[in-house]
Amino acid sequence: MSLAPADDRLIVALDVPNVVQGLDLAGKIGDAVSFYKIGLGMLTGGGFALANELKHEQGKRVFLDMKLFDIGATVEAAVRGIAQHGLDFLTVHGDPQVVRAAAEGKVGTDLKILAVTVLTSLDRADLDANLIVPGDIHQITLERAARALDAGADGVIASPQEAAMIRALPQAAGKLIVTPGVRPAGAALGDQKRVATPAQAIADGVNHIVVGRPIWQAADPRRAAQAVVSELRG
């Protein structure tokens, strides 16, 4: 099998407990991946230090997945502080007032604000339990995406199953769609409920896919990442 070079459409989620394990994993993957996601679970394990190491010492792109949600002034202040690190993507919850505050906080920087629409681990039963408005989950996701983009988001986080609908929105022209819940053909679903393969996600208008466990739990993470890139290009 020919080995695929890095493709920044693939973002690898470093869902490991601490910076030491994160650096070890990035070392194993090497130049097969150019874009990494660091999430909330890593925050107390040196997540910011890892983000800065990957970005400024190793030349990687970095997606900080914090899913910020608070009053406007607090979100704006948090984003302003994060934007000083020169990272690439940051998530906030897709409520319009949160997105507007985040957009203010990143003014003058290249940080992209991505709005979370409906978490890919949720289904209609979960929305009912959370007292979310009745209706089809895909339509709710679509409406949240439209409102977030109108509020100034640079893009959205959405399930692969809503990507094509979001891409068709007038508001989505020139905006990013970043998709977790992507599983290579034959991979276990884990806790994800709304999934697609890498090739299908890209075909539906997604700019970047996020893949975690199928890569970092693999016996050979580098080869697993290259297989996903090959699937993207195939």
C-alpha positions in Angstrom: 0.0 0.0 0.0 1.4 3.4 -0.9 1.5 5.7 2.1 -0.6 8.9 1.9 1.0 12.2 2.8 -0.7 14.5 5.3 -4.0 16.1 4.3 -5.4 18.9 6.6 -8.9 17.8 5.8 -8.2 15.1 8.5 -8.1 16.4 12.0 -7.0 13.8 14.6 -8.5 14.2 18.0 -5.9 13.7 20.7 -8.4 12.3 23.3 -5.7 11.1 25.7 -5.4 12.2 29.3 -2.3 14.4 29.3 0.3 16.3 27.4 2.9 13.6 27.7 0.6 11.0 26.0 -0.5 13.6 23.5 3.1 14.3 22.4 3.8 10.6 22.3 0.9 10.0 20.1 1.8 12.9 17.8 5.3 11.5 17.6 4.0 8.1 16.5 1.8 9.7 13.8 4.6 12.0 12.7 4.2 13.8 9.3 1.1 11.7 8.4 -1.1 14.3 10.1 -0.9 18.1 10.0 -4.0 19.1 12.1 -4.9 18.1 15.7 -7.9 18.6 17.9 -7.4 19.1 21.7 -10.6 18.8 23.7 -11.9 19.6 27.1 -10.8 16.3 28.6 -7.2 17.3 28.0 -7.6 20.8 29.5 -6.4 19.8 33.1 -3.7 17.5 31.6 -1.8 20.3 29.9 -4.0 20.9 26.9 -2.9 24.5 26.3 0.8 23.5 26.6 0.2 20.7 24.1 -1.6 23.1 21.8 1.3 25.6 21.8 3.9 22.9 21.4 2.1 21.4 18.3 1.4 24.8 16.8 4.6 26.8 17.4 7.3 24.1 17.8 6.0 21.4 15.4 4.2 23.5 12.8 0.9 21.8 13.1 -2.6 23.3 12.9 -4.6 23.1 16.1 -8.3 23.0 16.8 -9.1 23.8 20.5 -12.5 22.1 21.2 -13.7 23.9 24.3 -17.4 24.4 23.5 -17.5 27.6 25.4 -20.9 28.6 26.9 -21.4 31.5 29.3 -22.6 35.1 29.4 -21.4 37.3 26.6 -18.7 39.3 28.4 -17.1 36.1 29.8 -17.1 34.3 26.4 -15.7 37.4 24.7 -12.9 37.6 27.3 -12.1 33.9 27.1 -11.9 34.0 23.3 -9.7 37.1 23.4 -7.3 35.3 25.6 -7.3 32.1 23.5 -6.9 34.0 20.3 -3.5 35.3 21.6 -2.1 31.8 21.3 -2.3 31.9 17.5 -4.4 28.7 17.2 -6.6 27.8 14.3 -10.1 26.7 15.3 -12.1 27.2 18.5 -15.6 25.8 19.3 -18.4 27.6 21.2 -22.0 26.6 21.6 -24.1 27.7 18.7 -26.5 30.0 20.6 -26.5 33.3 18.7 -25.5 35.4 21.7 -22.6 33.2 22.5 -21.4 33.2 18.8 -21.6 37.0 18.7 -19.5 37.4 21.8 -16.9 34.9 20.5 -16.8 36.8 17.2 -16.0 40.0 19.1 -13.3 38.3 21.1 -11.4 37.1 18.1 -11.4 40.4 16.2 -8.0 41.1 14.6 -6.8 37.5 14.6 -7.1 34.5 12.3 -8.8 32.3 14.8 -11.9 30.6 13.3 -15.0 30.3 15.6 -16.9 27.1 15.0 -20.4 26.8 16.4 -21.7 23.6 17.9 -25.1 22.8 16.5 -26.4 19.5 18.1 -23.8 17.2 19.5 -23.3 14.1 17.4 -23.8 11.8 20.4 -27.4 13.0 20.8 -30.6 11.7 19.3 -34.2 12.8 19.6 -34.7 11.0 22.9 -31.8 12.9 24.3 -33.3 16.2 23.1 -36.6 15.3 24.8 -34.8 14.6 28.0 -33.1 18.0 27.8 -36.4 19.8 27.1 -35.3 20.9 23.6 -38.0 22.0 21.2 -40.0 19.2 19.5 -39.2 18.3 15.9 -36.8 16.5 13.6 -33.2 16.6 14.9 -31.9 17.3 11.4 -34.1 20.3 11.0 -33.2 21.6 14.4 -29.5 21.2 13.6 -30.1 23.1 10.3 -31.9 26.0 11.9 -29.2 26.2 14.7 -26.5 26.3 12.0 -28.2 29.1 10.1 -28.7 31.2 13.2 -25.1 30.7 14.3 -23.7 31.6 10.8 -26.0 34.7 10.8 -24.5 35.6 14.2 -20.9 35.6 12.9 -19.6 32.1 13.2 -16.8 31.1 10.7 -18.3 27.7 10.5 -20.2 25.0 12.3 -19.7 21.6 13.9 -22.3 19.2 12.7 -23.0 15.5 12.1 -22.2 14.1 8.7 -25.9 13.4 8.3 -26.7 17.2 8.3 -23.7 18.3 6.3 -25.3 18.4 2.9 -28.3 20.4 4.1 -26.1 22.9 5.9 -23.8 23.3 2.9 -27.0 24.2 0.9 -27.8 27.1 3.2 -27.2 30.6 1.7 -25.4 31.5 5.0 -22.9 28.6 4.5 -21.3 30.0 1.4 -17.6 30.3 2.1 -18.0 28.9 5.7 -16.5 25.8 7.3 -18.3 22.6 8.1 -16.3 20.4 10.5 -17.6 17.0 11.2 -17.0 14.6 14.2 -18.8 11.3 14.2 -16.7 10.1 11.2 -15.8 6.5 11.2 -13.6 4.8 8.5 -15.3 1.8 6.8 -15.5 -1.1 9.3 -14.7 0.9 12.4 -16.7 0.6 15.6 -19.3 3.4 16.2 -18.4 3.9 19.9 -20.8 6.5 21.5 -21.6 8.2 18.2 -25.1 7.9 16.9 -25.0 10.0 13.7 -22.1 8.9 11.6 -20.6 8.7 8.0 -17.5 7.5 6.3 -14.7 10.0 5.5 -15.4 9.9 1.8 -19.2 10.4 2.3 -18.6 13.4 4.6 -16.4 15.2 2.1 -18.8 14.4 -0.7 -21.5 16.1 1.4 -19.6 19.4 1.6 -17.6 18.9 4.8 -14.2 20.8 4.9 -12.6 18.9 7.7 -13.4 15.5 9.4 -12.4 14.7 13.0 -11.3 11.2 13.8 -10.2 10.1 17.2 -10.4 6.5 18.5 -10.0 4.7 15.2 -6.6 6.3 14.9 -5.3 6.7 18.4 -6.5 3.3 19.6 -5.0 1.6 16.5 -1.9 -0.6 16.9 -0.2 1.6 14.4 -1.7 5.2 14.6 0.4 6.5 11.7 -0.8 3.8 9.3 -4.4 4.3 10.6 -4.2 8.0 9.8 -2.8 7.3 6.4 -5.6 4.9 5.7 -8.2 7.6 6.5 -6.4 10.0 4.1 -6.4 7.4 1.4 -10.1 6.9 2.0 -10.7 10.7 1.8 -8.9 10.8 -1.5 -10.6 7.7 -2.9 
